[in-house]
Amino acid sequence: MAETNKAVKETKENVKEVKETVKAVKVTDDVNAYLNERVPFRAFKDNDKYKDDLIVIVNGKTWQIQRGVTVMIPRYVYLTILQAERQKVEAARYSQMLEDQYKSRESGLMY
């Protein structure tokens, strides 16, 4: 009887683990479907700094995106582009802060 109760308990635990695994796989599939969904994107183009194609590399896979043309790209590529832009803004802000800090202390520096 004790062995039967133990077997039933183990079976219930196994069923619970299988259900959790199936749930995790479904969520993963939903996330993958969301990230691979195609979204429209148009890279800014001018005749100076932003005239060349935009190159995006994610996990070794490369996309060459023509500027000034609306293209359909996977959402994860779009999110990568947005993150890169955020990083550029943050780097410029940090650089400006350091420059301002230097200028405020410059008069106290000895040459």
N, C-alpha and C positions, 0 to 999 in steps of 0.2 A: 504494500500500500504506500509506504514511504517513497519507494522508487517511482511509482506511478505519479504521485504528487510532484516529485522532483522533475519528472519528465514533462508533465503538464506545465509546470512553472517555466522550464527552459523553453518549451514550445511557444508559450505566450511571449516570452522575452524575444525570441527569434522573430515572431510575427511583428512585434513592435519595432524591431530593428529594420525589418524589411519595409514596413510602412514608412518609416522615417527616411530610408534610402530612396524609395520611390518618390516621396515628396521632394527630397533634395534634387533628384534627377529632373523632376518636372520643373522646379524653380530654375535649375541650371539651363534647361532647354528654353524656358521663357526668356531668361536673360540673354542667352545666345541669339535667340530670334530677334530680340529687341536691338542688340548691338549690331547684328548683321543687316538689319532693315536699311534699305536705301533711303537717303534723304537728299534733298536738293541743296547745293552749295555753290556759291559764286565768289571766287577769290577776287579781291580788289585789284584793279589794274590802272596804272598810269604810265607815262612815258619816261619815268625816271627810275626810281628805286624799285618799284613793283611792276616791272614789265616782263620778267622771266617767269616761266612756269613754276608752280609751287610743288616741291617734292616732299612727300610725307612717307616716312618709313616706320612701320609698326611691326615689331617682332620679326624683322627680316623681310617683310613683304613691302614692296615699294609702290607708291602711287605717284604719277605725274599728273598734276591737275592744271589745266590751262586756265590762265587768269582771264577775267572778263567774260567768261562763258559759264552759264549755269549747267552744272553736271550733277549726276546722281552718284553719291559715294556712300559706303557703309557708315552707319552711325558712329562706330568706334573710331573711324578715321576722322570724322567731323569733330568728335569729342577730343581727339588728340590735337587737332588744329586749335580748338578753343583753349585747351590747357597750355599749349605753346604760347598763345597770345597773352594769357594771364601771366605766364612766367616772364615774358618780355616786359610787361607793364611793371611787375614787381621788381625786376632787375633795374629798370630805369628809375623807379622810385627810390630804391636802396642806394643806387649810385648818386642820385641827386641829394639824398640825405647826407651821404659821406662828403660830398663836395661842399654842401652848406656848412657842415661841421668843420671842415678844414678852413673854409673862409672865415668862420667866426673865431678860430684860434690862430689864424695866420699872423696877426699883429703881435702875438706873444711869442712867436718863434724867433730864435736867434739865428742869424746867418753867419 
